[in-house]
């Protein structure tokens, strides 16, 4: 667990690292959208809803 504390401390004390992580995080966030999340969630609900119905009817 010390490595987690040390890593977080390093990030908190290093503005350059914070800026880099912030930049990378914002770039990564462009790969996602609420619309796509909703579509994928609905697809999974439908998929598992069908498999659950088949499980209980057999």
C-alpha positions in Angstrom: 0.0 0.0 0.0 2.9 2.3 0.4 3.4 2.6 -3.3 -0.1 4.0 -3.6 0.6 6.7 -1.0 3.9 7.5 -2.5 2.5 7.8 -6.0 -0.3 10.0 -4.9 2.1 12.2 -2.9 4.3 12.5 -6.0 1.4 13.6 -8.2 0.1 16.1 -5.6 3.6 17.6 -5.2 4.4 17.8 -9.0 2.5 20.4 -11.0 4.0 19.2 -14.3 2.7 15.6 -13.7 -0.7 17.0 -12.7 -0.9 18.9 -15.9 0.2 15.9 -18.0 -2.4 13.6 -16.3 -5.1 16.3 -16.7 -4.3 16.6 -20.4 -4.3 12.9 -20.9 -7.6 12.5 -19.0 -9.3 15.1 -21.1 -8.0 13.4 -24.3 -9.3 10.1 -23.1 -12.7 11.5 -22.2 -13.2 12.5 -25.9 -13.5 8.8 -26.7 -16.7 8.5 -24.7 -20.2 10.0 -24.9 -23.4 9.7 -22.9 -25.3 8.7 -26.1 -23.0 5.7 -26.7 -23.1 4.8 -23.0 -26.9 4.8 -23.1 -27.0 2.7 -26.3 -24.5 0.1 -24.9 -26.4 -0.1 -21.6 -29.7 -0.6 -23.4 -28.1 -3.3 -25.6 -26.8 -5.2 -22.6 -30.1 -4.9 -20.7 -31.9 -6.3 -23.8 -29.3 -9.1 -24.2 -29.5 -10.2 -20.6 -33.2 -9.8 -20.4 -33.7 -12.3 -23.2 -31.2 -14.8 -21.7 -33.0 -14.4 -18.3 -36.4 -15.1 -19.9 -35.0 -18.2 -21.6 -33.5 -19.4 -18.4 -36.7 -19.2 -16.4 -39.0 -20.6 -19.2 -36.9 -23.8 -19.8 
